């Protein structure tokens, strides 16, 4: 993965593992480029975009699950299988961070759960 690994993503209430590895895209260029031109992501891996409220999937080669989080890392909206060449803008206004992950991760993550990166 082209971004630094910062930890793993877990549900705060029961300490269940959501993603084994979370990488963070820092700065404008890393965030803009994101997963463009990447051919795939390892299974339980995701990318965190702090202080971000929308994404695009231009030039991506695979769909992703997108998790919109509030300032406390509570999941406020989930978008499943966002395909390449799309823009994802949340319907909820209280979005502070976004996690991008492989399709299928959304099956274990529900709106309303409080999460943390450790």
Backbone as a chain_set.jsonl record, in Angstrom:
{"seq": "XXXXXXXXXXXXXXXXXXXXXXXXXXXXXXXXXXXXXXXXXXXXXXXXXXXXXXXXXXXXXXXXXXXXXXXXXXXXXXXXXXXXXXXXXXXXXXXXXXXXXXXXXXXXXXXXXXXXXX", "coords": {"N": [[0.861, -1.17, 0.0], [0.509, 2.259, -0.676], [0.438, 4.22, 1.29], [1.205, 5.358, 4.662], [0.984, 2.947, 7.282], [-1.287, 3.053, 9.945], [-2.511, 1.647, 11.938], [-5.116, -0.478, 13.209], [-8.656, -0.964, 12.603], [-11.251, -0.897, 14.833], [-14.324, -1.891, 16.464], [-15.567, 0.013, 19.047], [-17.374, -0.685, 21.112], [-17.417, -3.521, 21.422], [-14.879, -4.365, 20.867], [-14.429, -5.686, 18.438], [-12.753, -6.658, 15.471], [-12.582, -4.659, 12.636], [-11.117, -3.799, 10.382], [-7.995, -5.114, 9.56], [-5.716, -3.719, 8.852], [-5.101, -0.275, 8.638], [-4.429, 2.396, 6.6], [-3.196, 5.712, 6.166], [-4.056, 8.437, 4.165], [-2.341, 11.268, 3.686], [-2.247, 14.826, 3.399], [-2.918, 16.965, 0.54], [-2.23, 15.944, -2.085], [-1.779, 13.114, -1.73], [-4.316, 12.408, -0.81], [-5.922, 13.195, -2.961], [-4.963, 11.594, -5.074], [-5.219, 9.064, -3.909], [-6.649, 5.908, -4.228], [-6.337, 5.7, -6.923], [-5.484, 4.104, -9.947], [-4.499, 1.883, -8.617], [-4.43, -1.625, -8.572], [-5.641, -3.477, -6.873], [-6.706, -4.0, -3.43], [-5.343, -5.385, -0.46], [-7.176, -7.914, 1.381], [-8.45, -7.287, 4.265], [-7.984, -4.483, 4.492], [-7.798, -0.909, 4.685], [-8.246, 2.594, 3.816], [-7.794, 5.612, 5.463], [-9.207, 8.799, 5.462], [-8.759, 11.671, 6.91], [-10.587, 14.501, 8.173], [-12.284, 14.927, 5.952], [-14.981, 15.012, 3.706], [-16.16, 13.983, 1.412], [-15.736, 11.857, -1.478], [-14.093, 10.815, -4.545], [-14.103, 8.413, -7.208], [-12.594, 8.378, -9.467], [-10.587, 7.109, -12.098], [-10.152, 4.746, -10.76], [-9.891, 1.17, -10.412], [-11.519, -0.729, -9.355], [-14.483, -1.438, -7.404], [-15.4, 0.042, -4.189], [-16.152, -0.153, -0.658], [-17.518, 2.448, 1.26], [-17.156, 4.348, 4.168], [-18.607, 6.734, 6.075], [-17.699, 8.846, 8.658], [-18.285, 10.431, 11.843], [-16.932, 13.133, 13.898], [-16.148, 11.729, 16.147], [-15.546, 9.236, 15.259], [-17.757, 7.633, 14.829], [-19.808, 5.601, 12.849], [-21.693, 7.07, 10.41], [-22.838, 6.874, 7.953], [-23.044, 4.486, 5.308], [-21.759, 3.388, 2.258], [-22.166, 0.995, -0.083], [-20.162, -0.85, -2.336], [-19.188, 1.222, -4.173], [-18.754, 2.222, -7.353], [-16.098, 2.596, -9.848], [-15.425, 5.873, -11.231], [-17.252, 7.565, -9.953], [-18.797, 9.973, -7.711], [-18.92, 10.332, -4.277], [-20.969, 11.701, -2.064], [-21.96, 12.344, 1.149], [-25.245, 11.939, 2.63], [-25.677, 12.768, 5.134], [-24.812, 15.459, 7.262], [-22.859, 15.626, 9.265], [-20.234, 14.622, 8.762], [-16.865, 13.832, 9.252], [-14.642, 12.248, 8.739], [-13.431, 9.661, 6.5], [-13.49, 6.241, 5.621], [-12.134, 4.04, 3.323], [-12.645, 0.89, 1.882], [-12.316, -2.606, 0.886], [-14.896, -4.09, -1.131], [-17.522, -5.669, 0.552], [-16.698, -5.491, 3.159], [-18.537, -3.866, 4.329], [-20.565, -5.511, 5.167], [-20.168, -6.215, 7.79], [-20.253, -3.907, 9.237], [-22.175, -1.494, 10.734], [-24.366, 1.36, 10.518], [-24.099, 3.752, 13.062], [-22.398, 2.48, 14.866], [-19.729, 2.94, 17.146], [-16.364, 3.577, 16.559], [-12.76, 3.015, 16.512], [-9.336, 3.812, 15.779], [-6.58, 1.859, 16.336]], "CA": [[0.0, 0.0, 0.0], [1.358, 3.447, -0.855], [0.276, 5.15, 2.406], [1.709, 4.797, 5.922], [0.063, 2.171, 8.12], [-1.453, 3.735, 11.23], [-3.097, 0.753, 12.925], [-6.259, -1.285, 12.787], [-9.943, -0.335, 12.878], [-12.049, -1.776, 15.687], [-15.566, -1.379, 17.059], [-15.27, 0.362, 20.44], [-18.287, -1.324, 22.055], [-17.106, -4.931, 21.692], [-13.499, -4.605, 20.431], [-14.335, -6.557, 17.268], [-11.88, -6.159, 14.407], [-13.269, -4.288, 11.398], [-10.062, -3.869, 9.367], [-6.716, -5.498, 10.163], [-4.742, -2.659, 8.565], [-5.606, 1.005, 8.155], [-3.392, 3.296, 6.115], [-3.742, 7.065, 6.118], [-3.654, 9.333, 3.079], [-2.078, 12.596, 4.259], [-1.975, 15.909, 2.457], [-3.808, 17.087, -0.614], [-1.874, 15.067, -3.207], [-2.064, 11.722, -1.374], [-5.76, 12.235, -0.734], [-6.49, 13.308, -4.308], [-4.576, 10.405, -5.841], [-5.896, 7.96, -3.229], [-6.515, 4.559, -4.783], [-6.305, 5.75, -8.382], [-4.531, 3.263, -10.659], [-4.17, 0.686, -7.84], [-5.184, -2.731, -9.168], [-6.443, -4.115, -5.832], [-6.277, -3.794, -2.045], [-5.404, -6.627, 0.318], [-8.466, -8.194, 2.009], [-8.975, -6.508, 5.389], [-7.196, -3.259, 4.502], [-8.553, 0.275, 4.337], [-7.561, 3.881, 3.772], [-8.464, 6.646, 6.232], [-9.09, 10.184, 5.009], [-9.203, 12.529, 8.014], [-11.077, 15.826, 7.792], [-12.725, 14.785, 4.565], [-16.416, 14.738, 3.741], [-16.64, 13.355, 0.177], [-14.662, 11.23, -2.258], [-14.347, 10.449, -5.937], [-13.453, 7.156, -7.575], [-12.075, 8.515, -10.827], [-9.398, 6.332, -12.438], [-10.026, 3.53, -9.958], [-10.089, -0.038, -11.209], [-12.382, -1.666, -8.637], [-15.407, -0.76, -6.488], [-15.018, 0.049, -2.777], [-17.127, 0.227, 0.346], [-17.137, 3.747, 1.824], [-17.727, 4.568, 5.489], [-18.561, 8.13, 6.494], [-17.597, 8.877, 10.114], [-18.33, 11.75, 12.461], [-15.675, 13.521, 14.546], [-15.826, 10.728, 17.168], [-15.362, 7.979, 14.528], [-19.0, 6.863, 14.764], [-20.244, 5.413, 11.467], [-22.953, 7.79, 10.202], [-23.4, 6.459, 6.665], [-22.27, 3.452, 4.614], [-22.066, 3.209, 0.831], [-21.643, -0.289, -0.528], [-19.756, -1.087, -3.72], [-19.128, 2.437, -4.986], [-18.01, 1.843, -8.556], [-15.212, 3.622, -10.421], [-15.975, 7.027, -11.941], [-18.369, 8.114, -9.196], [-18.537, 10.899, -6.61], [-19.734, 9.94, -3.119], [-21.228, 12.8, -1.138], [-22.906, 11.788, 2.13], [-26.517, 12.621, 2.871], [-25.557, 13.273, 6.5], [-23.919, 16.628, 7.298], [-21.868, 15.541, 10.344], [-19.114, 13.763, 8.368], [-15.531, 14.398, 9.465], [-13.611, 11.338, 8.234], [-13.919, 8.614, 5.605], [-12.669, 5.04, 5.459], [-12.384, 3.299, 2.094], [-12.247, -0.508, 2.068], [-12.778, -3.534, -0.138], [-16.3, -4.457, -1.142], [-17.806, -6.788, 1.443], [-16.442, -5.072, 4.538], [-19.767, -3.234, 4.832], [-21.46, -6.53, 5.717], [-19.951, -6.342, 9.234], [-20.218, -2.577, 9.841], [-23.491, -0.872, 10.678], [-24.494, 2.765, 10.897], [-24.316, 3.955, 14.487], [-21.371, 1.919, 15.761], [-18.595, 3.777, 17.496], [-15.145, 2.861, 16.194], [-11.502, 3.69, 16.796], [-8.123, 3.3, 15.15], [-5.596, 1.567, 17.392]], "C": [[0.905, 1.23, 0.0], [1.284, 4.457, 0.288], [0.821, 4.522, 3.686], [0.608, 4.072, 6.701], [-0.037, 2.853, 9.481], [-2.086, 2.836, 12.287], [-4.191, -0.11, 12.349], [-7.537, -0.611, 13.24], [-10.793, -1.315, 13.666], [-13.329, -1.073, 16.146], [-15.313, -1.173, 18.545], [-16.111, -0.445, 21.43], [-17.918, -2.765, 22.389], [-15.695, -5.334, 21.248], [-13.383, -5.556, 19.243], [-13.533, -5.87, 16.165], [-12.7, -5.878, 13.153], [-12.318, -4.361, 10.214], [-8.731, -4.152, 10.061], [-5.645, -4.439, 9.96], [-5.455, -1.422, 8.059], [-4.398, 1.853, 7.795], [-4.014, 4.678, 6.01], [-3.17, 7.842, 4.941], [-3.545, 10.727, 3.666], [-1.85, 13.616, 3.167], [-2.857, 15.854, 1.224], [-3.488, 16.073, -1.711], [-2.176, 13.607, -2.901], [-3.567, 11.468, -1.349], [-6.404, 12.299, -2.103], [-6.197, 12.055, -5.123], [-5.227, 9.165, -5.234], [-5.603, 6.6, -3.828], [-6.531, 4.54, -6.312], [-5.191, 4.852, -8.907], [-4.047, 2.056, -9.86], [-5.016, -0.448, -8.399], [-6.041, -3.484, -8.155], [-5.901, -3.72, -4.459], [-6.299, -5.143, -1.353], [-6.709, -6.705, 1.103], [-8.984, -7.263, 3.076], [-8.147, -5.236, 5.581], [-8.086, -2.088, 4.119], [-7.698, 1.516, 4.35], [-8.416, 4.901, 4.52], [-8.17, 8.01, 5.629], [-9.653, 11.053, 6.129], [-9.649, 13.883, 7.468], [-11.479, 15.877, 6.323], [-14.203, 14.423, 4.592], [-16.986, 14.179, 2.443], [-15.448, 12.765, -0.562], [-15.072, 11.122, -3.725], [-13.648, 9.13, -6.205], [-12.965, 7.2, -9.027], [-10.772, 7.735, -10.972], [-9.175, 5.116, -11.549], [-10.386, 2.329, -10.811], [-11.011, -1.055, -10.544], [-13.321, -0.879, -7.728], [-14.902, -0.86, -5.049], [-16.249, 0.286, -1.912], [-16.614, 1.504, 1.0], [-17.902, 3.96, 3.132], [-17.517, 6.025, 5.871], [-18.643, 8.159, 8.018], [-17.736, 10.298, 10.626], [-17.012, 12.03, 13.18], [-15.213, 12.529, 15.605], [-15.589, 9.337, 16.574], [-16.575, 7.056, 14.624], [-19.412, 6.786, 13.296], [-21.613, 6.071, 11.306], [-23.61, 7.463, 8.862], [-22.457, 5.444, 6.028], [-22.722, 3.421, 3.167], [-21.385, 1.93, 0.381], [-21.303, -0.261, -2.005], [-19.835, 0.162, -4.604], [-18.203, 2.141, -6.171], [-17.074, 2.959, -9.012], [-16.008, 4.691, -11.178], [-17.233, 7.576, -11.278], [-17.877, 9.162, -8.201], [-19.472, 10.47, -5.486], [-19.798, 11.109, -2.142], [-22.258, 12.289, -0.145], [-24.183, 12.61, 2.238], [-26.519, 13.281, 4.246], [-24.54, 14.409, 6.509], [-22.747, 16.473, 8.263], [-20.666, 14.649, 10.004], [-17.791, 14.494, 8.555], [-14.422, 13.56, 8.843], [-14.268, 10.295, 7.331], [-12.938, 7.453, 5.651], [-13.112, 4.369, 4.167], [-11.859, 1.886, 2.29], [-12.766, -1.358, 0.913], [-14.274, -3.794, -0.014], [-16.48, -5.694, -0.262], [-17.579, -6.442, 2.897], [-17.718, -4.488, 5.144], [-20.738, -4.242, 5.431], [-21.325, -6.648, 7.235], [-19.992, -5.001, 9.964], [-21.567, -1.903, 9.641], [-23.413, 0.606, 11.034], [-24.772, 2.825, 12.395], [-23.234, 3.396, 15.381], [-20.235, 2.911, 15.953], [-17.337, 2.975, 17.242], [-13.922, 3.641, 16.641], [-10.39, 3.048, 15.973], [-7.145, 3.051, 16.281], [-4.357, 0.946, 16.809]], "O": [[1.965, 1.218, 0.626], [1.998, 5.459, 0.26], [0.895, 3.298, 3.793], [-0.535, 4.524, 6.766], [0.974, 3.189, 10.097], [-2.183, 3.244, 13.444], [-4.196, -0.433, 11.162], [-7.519, 0.217, 14.15], [-11.029, -2.437, 13.219], [-13.405, 0.155, 16.206], [-14.884, -2.101, 19.231], [-15.608, -0.846, 22.48], [-18.09, -3.191, 23.531], [-15.359, -6.518, 21.254], [-12.336, -6.176, 19.059], [-13.63, -4.659, 15.964], [-13.423, -6.748, 12.665], [-12.659, -4.913, 9.168], [-8.387, -3.492, 11.042], [-4.762, -4.278, 10.803], [-6.303, -1.498, 7.17], [-3.468, 2.005, 8.587], [-5.219, 4.807, 5.791], [-1.956, 7.896, 4.746], [-4.544, 11.305, 4.095], [-1.31, 13.284, 2.112], [-3.459, 14.827, 0.912], [-4.394, 15.408, -2.213], [-2.773, 12.921, -3.731], [-4.033, 10.429, -1.815], [-7.333, 11.542, -2.387], [-7.085, 11.518, -5.785], [-5.731, 8.31, -5.962], [-4.446, 6.19, -3.926], [-6.717, 3.487, -6.922], [-4.084, 4.845, -8.367], [-3.251, 1.271, -10.375], [-6.2, -0.255, -8.674], [-7.059, -4.069, -8.525], [-4.799, -3.185, -4.336], [-7.176, -5.964, -1.624], [-7.284, -5.674, 1.453], [-9.905, -6.494, 2.8], [-7.672, -4.948, 6.68], [-9.017, -2.241, 3.327], [-6.565, 1.501, 4.832], [-9.609, 5.041, 4.25], [-7.022, 8.333, 5.325], [-10.869, 11.164, 6.286], [-9.156, 14.348, 6.44], [-11.061, 16.757, 5.57], [-14.628, 13.612, 5.415], [-18.187, 13.921, 2.372], [-14.299, 13.127, -0.306], [-16.234, 11.312, -4.085], [-12.703, 8.77, -5.503], [-12.932, 6.18, -9.716], [-9.952, 7.715, -10.054], [-8.1, 4.516, -11.589], [-11.097, 2.451, -11.809], [-11.26, -2.124, -11.102], [-12.99, 0.234, -7.32], [-14.088, -1.724, -4.724], [-17.249, 0.846, -2.362], [-15.419, 1.633, 1.266], [-19.118, 3.78, 3.198], [-16.382, 6.491, 5.977], [-19.549, 7.567, 8.604], [-17.361, 11.254, 9.947], [-16.073, 11.24, 13.077], [-14.027, 12.48, 15.932], [-15.447, 8.366, 17.316], [-16.44, 5.837, 14.514], [-19.37, 7.788, 12.582], [-22.575, 5.69, 11.973], [-24.792, 7.741, 8.659], [-21.239, 5.525, 6.183], [-23.919, 3.427, 2.88], [-20.163, 1.807, 0.459], [-22.052, 0.277, -2.821], [-20.476, 0.149, -5.655], [-17.021, 1.848, -5.995], [-17.23, 4.116, -8.62], [-17.101, 4.442, -11.686], [-18.167, 8.002, -11.959], [-16.688, 9.227, -7.889], [-20.666, 10.269, -5.705], [-18.813, 11.453, -1.488], [-23.33, 11.842, -0.552], [-24.196, 13.812, 1.974], [-27.265, 14.229, 4.492], [-23.515, 14.327, 5.833], [-21.727, 17.139, 8.086], [-20.134, 13.984, 10.893], [-17.613, 15.619, 8.087], [-13.38, 14.092, 8.461], [-15.477, 10.073, 7.383], [-11.723, 7.645, 5.711], [-14.303, 4.154, 3.94], [-10.756, 1.696, 2.803], [-13.545, -0.897, 0.079], [-14.841, -3.724, 1.077], [-15.694, -6.639, -0.326], [-18.2, -7.034, 3.78], [-17.945, -4.61, 6.348], [-21.659, -3.846, 6.146], [-22.244, -7.121, 7.904], [-19.79, -4.954, 11.178], [-22.04, -1.76, 8.513], [-22.515, 1.044, 11.753], [-25.572, 2.055, 12.925], [-23.142, 3.785, 16.546], [-19.844, 3.624, 15.029], [-17.241, 1.82, 17.658], [-14.029, 4.782, 17.092], [-10.493, 1.902, 15.536], [-6.905, 3.938, 17.1], [-3.42, 0.632, 17.543]]}, "num_chains": 1, "name": "protein.A"}
